[in-house]
Amino acid sequence: MDAEPRPFTIAFVPGVTLTRWTTAWAERFPHIPLAFLPTEAGEQIIVLHEKRADVSFVRLPIEQHELSVIPLYSETPVVVVPKEHPVTLFETVTLADLASEDRVPESLTAADAVELVAAGGGILVIPQSIARLHARKDVVARPVTDAAETRIAIAWLAEWTTPQIEEFVGIVRGRTVHSSRSSQQVATPAPPARKQPPRTDARRKIVKRRKPRQGR
């Protein structure tokens, strides 16, 4: 009985949506299952060095030593405020507009920070994807036009660049199934060559056909 293939493990920080990439993987390589490992910022690259994940979607900046890193997209910064806060009257704000506001502690998790905002304990500037992840009826988010953007990247151990990792990174970068660099045979052994039957003297003989009888 053949052993089941090892899952391809994807780590990811909060706010990253994987669906479009994992769907493409499942269509191209249905024989290789996927596993998922949610991480926080503090362990987003640790899981790679400990080889608990094949790739990790990280939020930059990170320590890139021994890693291959490809930036993917930028995230819009937003401020999260209580529902009745004056900021909600504007479509966008600037950092100067928020200069006199108290900030919630940066040491809190996103969920706890949004909870504190809702309770009137300060404001929170975070990536829009995380604000959406923790959206609730008693807080409002508004874009901060001059705040620094954050970036999402895909990272993996440079010395552990397997064919599976190359294929997944290709999918993330938009490589199609018809690309010359894409392979439908990742981690799939080639079928055994068909053995030709041995040639015998009988196979070399020419069998003479009888001539059909002539009608009388």
C-alpha positions, 0 to 999 in steps of 0.5 A, a space after each residue: 500500500 502506497 504511503 500518502 504524500 506529505 502535505 505542502 504546508 502554508 503558513 500565513 499571517 492574519 489578513 492574508 487570503 489564500 483562496 485564489 492560490 490554493 484553488 489553483 494548486 488543487 486543480 493542478 496538483 490534486 495528489 498533493 494535499 495542502 496544510 495550513 499554519 496560521 502565525 503571528 508576526 513573532 513566528 512568521 519566519 520561525 516556522 520556516 527555520 524550524 521546517 514546520 512550513 514549506 512557505 510563509 506569507 509574511 508581513 514585512 519587514 522581516 529578518 531575511 537571512 537564509 530566506 528567499 523573499 518575494 514581495 507581493 502587494 501593499 496594504 492600505 493603513 486604516 485607523 480604527 475608532 469607536 463608532 461615535 468618534 469624530 473621525 467617522 465623519 470623514 472618508 479619509 484622515 491623515 496622521 496629523 488629524 490623529 496626533 492628539 489621540 491616544 493609541 492602544 498599546 502595540 503589544 496587544 493582539 489585533 483582537 484585543 486592540 480592537 476590543 479596547 478601541 470599542 471600549 473607548 481606550 484609544 485608537 488603532 492604526 493597522 493594515 486594512 486587511 486586519 481591520 476587516 478581519 476584526 470588523 465589528 458594529 461598534 467600531 469604524 475604520 477609515 484610510 490614513 492617507 499618509 501612514 506607511 503602508 505594510 507589505 505582504 511577501 512570500 518567503 521560504 528557506 533558500 536552501 530548501 527550495 523544493 520543486 513543490 515550492 517552485 511551483 507554488 511560488 509560480 502560482 502566486 506570481 501568476 504563472 499559468 498551467 501552460 507556462 513552460 516552467 510549470 510541471 504537472 508531474 511535481 512529486 509524481 513518479 514517472 510511470 514505469 516504461 512498458 516492457 516490449 515482449 521478447 522477439 522470438 523466432 516465431 515472431 520473425 516468421 512470415 506467415 503465408 496466407 492461403 490464396 482464396 479459392 476461385 469460384 467455379 
